[in-house]
Amino acid sequence: MDEVMIGSVLASTLRVTTPLLLCALAGMLSERAGVIDIGLEGKMLFAAFAAAAAGAATHSTGLGLVAAVAVAVALSMMHGFACVTHRGDQVVTGVALNMVAAGLTVVLGIAWFAQGGQTPPIKPDVRLTGLSSSWAEPAAGSWFESVIGHGLLSHNVLVYLAFALVLLVWFFLERTRPGLRLRAVGENPAMVDAAGVSVPRLRYAALMMNGMLCGLAGAYLTLAQNASFSPNMTAGRGFIALAAMIFGKWKPVPTMFACLLFGFLDAVAIRMQGAMLPAALGGGEVPVQAIQALPYVLTVVLLAGFIGQAMAPKALGRPYIKER
């Protein structure tokens, strides 16, 4: 494999991993606090729509990011209102968020832009671009420019922020008092309450951080990876992020490696389109459908093989009722 192929696959892996990683970290913060978040997909989808709509209407990258984060946080607060305040079923609420986001983004897209649920293309100067344009493409014959330059140093700021957040989330959960309390409320909320700390307040704080990260993940899809919003463009990424989080056992660094595995598979799948099968297997092109299904097949395999071995937070999914 030459340096151009290595650099291209590496760059694609990091780009595809970024929204998965942001979304997986969002789910991990929520679930470490004891709140199941099946609605990652819906939050990311609605945030992607908000970023694209705001970016196309205002021609401002900052307003696009703010709109995405604000919408995702609002959805997280709705999730908290139903599950934390009113002790509703967390799985059902998450599924409801996914359904509302899938339908409402299309309805609003048709009503506002009349383009079949899509938004107008975002102008190039509004989109998030790489920090260095000189390495936008791999250079044949130069290992440094192809692998290091294009593969590692050609990305936009959200890519580097996503990987920096892995360390920040780890430090927050493992080395700070608020992080310790957040983990404790997912394991033994009665003990946290007995210490005089509000369980609902901690869970709402976790959901707020969850919404902020989902908002960044959605904004990345429309401001960096694509040029506009299209219906259901998340294509199951929220569920893949959920699988990566479970495979990573609700820990930041293992979750990052799980997301990188999914991102690598997706990047390889893109490169394999049009590849030829060996003659021993009948020849011909590799079916596109089989290639596109690889990340989803891996999701099912990992969940089937590892979900029983992963130890979830003990209070996950259980509404807390304060003893009188």
Secondary structure, 3 states (H helix, E strand, C coil): CCHHHHHHHHHHHHHHHHHHHHHHHHHHHHHHCCCCCCCHHHHHHHHHHHHHHHHHHHCCHHHHHHHHHHHHHHHHHHHHHHHHHCCCCHHHHHHHHHHHHHHHHHHHHHHHHCCCCCCCCCCCCCCCCCCCHHHCCCCCCCHHHHHHHHHHCCCCHHHHHHHHHHHHHHHHHHHCHHHHHHHHHHHCHHHHHHCCCCHHHHHHHHHHHHHHHHHHHHHHHHHHHCCCCCCCCCCCHHHHHHHHHHHCCCCHHHHHHHHHHHHHHHHHHHHHCCCECCHHHCCCECCHHHHHCHHHHHHHHHHHHHCCCCCCCCCCCCCCCCCC
